[in-house]
Structure formats: structure tokens, C-alpha cells
Amino acid sequence: MLKKIAAHPLACILLVAAAIVLMRPMYSYNDPDTFWHLEVGRYMLEHGKILYYAIHTFYGDRLPYIPHEAGFQLLIAPLYQGFGWPGIYLLTALCLFALVMGLLRLGQVSRRELGLDQNHILLLPFVLLISCWIFYNYFKGRPQMVSSPLIVWFFVCLREYQMKPRVKVAAAMIIFSCVIANVHTGVWLVIAVFTGMAVLESLIARNLSRKRAAVFGLVLLAGLPNPGGFKGLLFILTVTRNHFNLLINEWQPLSFSRFDQLPILLLLLFFAITLPFSLQQKPFRFFLMTGILYLGVSNFKQNLFMWLFIPYFAAVFFEVLPLPGTFKGRENTRSIAIGLAAGLLINTVSIFVAPPSVASADYPVNEMNYVLEHTPAGTRPRVLSSYGTSGYVMFRGGDILCDGRQDPFITKASAGALGWTAFERSMYGFSEYLPDIVKYDKPDYVIVPKGSSGRLYADWVKAFGTPVYKGSCGSVFDLRKPSSAGSS
């Protein structure tokens, strides 16, 4: 019989706090999508309405937009307006706290389902390790940093409800479903899938009572009242239409031979190792394994779900490892929470003392300074920039061809030069086709990326003239009529 050892509360606090401090806030910024999320949120707050069309584009207000992330945008906009970039970290810190506590509870629930002691000496370190990867790769001022802990906690409530139906847990499931549908509508579909798995589990176990069926039904109904409606709930069908999403790195198939994806390969192998020990001939675990395996090997964006749910499988696998002991009694959740709060407080203070700045080598910070200095006050210049930097241009005050919102820019209404949609022109535009695209879209300025091909750059100079400004991110070409350029 293994000798049980207790985790000293102070050691627990120090371990958690140290792990959180290592999750440096400076790496949670400078994602290209954050900028347009902030501007869309600001616009909605200023005008008091949800947007159903793309703003600040070459097309005016004519391109339809599915508001599948409206709740997130309305959360971060006032935080940024009030505190700048440190304000965004306040939300990041809250989500990280909820994620770590949720992943820990997820592992504990998994063990309880199989009649094991819910605590294990490896569970907390494992959760901290997983959280670290998730933080550095997915907590970058985007909706998934909010939806991730919400999904984990919904799943925890779902499993606890299946073990022991309680009104409070049922109410929590319904609330989580509604919140996820309004914060990050596009991922709500996993809530429906998890609920469907639980229904099948209950049918197999022959315990699908009317009360249980009603709760599952309410969980599904709770997702319906959201800004994007059914199109928002099924946004995956829009974003993958004609495979346009495959032009974006995070949607492309995983390449396990790449060194930077070695952690993902190791995760997949570890996931496979846990299965013989964690499935335990339980139908629900088999259903979940199938879904997580599908998502985990699809692409980088959806690989997040394997990281989120690996504690559910690993927590049982730990039981077969030859270790000296496990935590005795109840795990000191309070100590873990204190450690989390301490680490996050240290990070928060550091980010307020030394606020981050936008990386001028990655985004046209100085280039847009020049453009705005030469643009009449109250006017939004039409600026053609690369796909990855257009969100920043829009955030700074320019109208753009296309940004990370994607769905408005893959419509037929956005088709233009070469028969390409705005999304395609943005992705393929900085090539030999740039003069054709400029002729069609008529931007005031073009910001070409630094490091472009010398031959292409020479062709662009012949087509547009000498750049009026060269910055650390790119070169600015002024394409306005001479009278307009001179008047500013």
C-alpha cells in the first residue's frame, strides 16, 4: 500500500505562484486580431448597437458580418479605453485563474467518476504545465482566452450533473451555455456536442429521465439567444466555406515533423498512451476521446481542445504510475487559489508599471503615424496593407480592404480585381498583381511589407512612384491625386 503524503499549503502556494509568474504578460499582446476586436467593440459601445456589417472597409457598410464574438469585443473595449493594454491583461488574468482552477477540477471529476480519490500528486503540476502552453499559444487578446475556461467549467458541471443531478449544477450548465453563445458564439457548437454525448450516455445507461432530458434541452435552448443567431452558432460552416480558412496559418493542417510543433506531437502521443487506462469501457469517455482526437489533429486552432481536455484522461493514467504517494484528504484548493492570485497580482503590477507597446517591426506603427499626419482631421484614409497588419490599420483610423473578420470578405459582394474576393486580394495582393488590385480598389496609401522581393519592390516603384516614407514595418506609397496630396 502506498504511503500517502500531504502537500504543504505553503509549498503549494509557492509552486503555483512561481508557475504563473513564468507566464509573462508581455507575451499576451500583439496578436493581429486584437486590434480589430478593440475597434469593433469601441464602435458598438459608441453607437449602442450590435454590428451586422463590416465597418471601416473599402466597401462602406455593404458587407454582411456575423457578430459571433460580440460579447468578447464588448468586454475588452472598455478595459482598453480605461487602462490601455494593461486593462486587457486584467481580463487575461481572470481567465487564466478560471482556466487553471477549471482544469484542476476537470482532472478531479474524472477520477471521481471512476471511484478514485480525486487528488493525485501529479495533477497540479500537470495542470500548470498545460496551462503554460495554452497561455503562450492561445491567450493573446482573442475570444478563445474567455471561452476556454467557460467550456472547461461547463464540461465539469456536465460530468458532475451526470454523477449526481442537482439543481445548482443544472443551472450553472444553462448559464455557461448562454454565456459562451454570447461571448464566442462560434465555439458554442462544442457545447451542443458535449450535451449530445451526455444524452447518448444516459440512453445507454437507461437513466434519461424527463428531468434530465429537460435540463439538456434547456442547455441547448440557452444558446439560441445570441447576436449571431443560428449563423453564429454554425459559424464554422461560414469560415470554412470554399476552404478560404486554409489560407490562414492556424487553420492549416498540422505538420508534426516541424520542430515548433514538437509539443503538439508529444501531446498526441501522450494522449494515445492514456487511453487504455482512462477509457475504462465507459461510453462517454469513448465519445469524448473520438471528438477530442478529431479536433486535436485537425489544425492548430482546434488543437486547443486537446490541451484543454488532456487532464480528463491524464488524471486517471497517473494512477498506474509507480509513485511514492498521493495527496491525502482533500486537496488544498484555497492554497492553489492563493498562489494563483499572488502570481497574477505580481504580473498585473508589472504590466501596469511597464505597459507594453505595439511592436513597430510587426505592425505599421510609424507608417500609420505618417499617414494620419498627412490626412485631414476627421477623415479615414483608404489604406491597403497586408492581411496580418490591416487590423492594426483599421484600429489606428484607416479604412481597409480586409482583416481577420474574414466572413465579410469572402462574399460575392466583395469580389473585385482578377475575380478575387477581398480576402483573396488581401492574401495574394502583395505580388505581381498589386498594381491591378490598386487600380481596382483605389486606396489612398499602400503600405508594402518590409522584406518584400527586390524585383517586386522595383516594379511597385515603377507603378506607384517613390515611397513617401520608409518605416521599420514597411514602405508607404501615397497614391492620392497630386491636388489631394498637396492640400494635406
Secondary structure as UniProt FT lines:
FT   HELIX           9..21
FT   HELIX           25..28
FT   HELIX           32..47
FT   TURN            58..59
FT   TURN            68..69
FT   HELIX           70..83
FT   HELIX           85..113
FT   TURN            114..115
FT   TURN            121..122
FT   HELIX           123..138
FT   HELIX           144..163
FT   HELIX           167..183
FT   HELIX           185..187
FT   HELIX           189..205
FT   HELIX           210..221
FT   TURN            222..223
FT   TURN            227..228
FT   HELIX           229..233
FT   HELIX           235..239
FT   HELIX           241..247
FT   HELIX           249..251
FT   TURN            256..257
FT   HELIX           259..261
FT   HELIX           262..278
FT   TURN            280..281
FT   HELIX           283..296
FT   TURN            297..298
FT   HELIX           300..317
FT   HELIX           318..320
FT   HELIX           333..353
FT   TURN            360..362
FT   HELIX           365..373
FT   TURN            377..378
FT   STRAND          382..384
FT   HELIX           387..396
FT   STRAND          399..400
FT   TURN            404..405
FT   HELIX           407..410
FT   HELIX           412..414
FT   HELIX           417..419
FT   HELIX           422..428
FT   TURN            432..433
FT   HELIX           434..441
FT   STRAND          445..449
FT   TURN            450..451
FT   HELIX           454..464
FT   STRAND          469..470
FT   STRAND          474..478
FT   HELIX           482..487
//
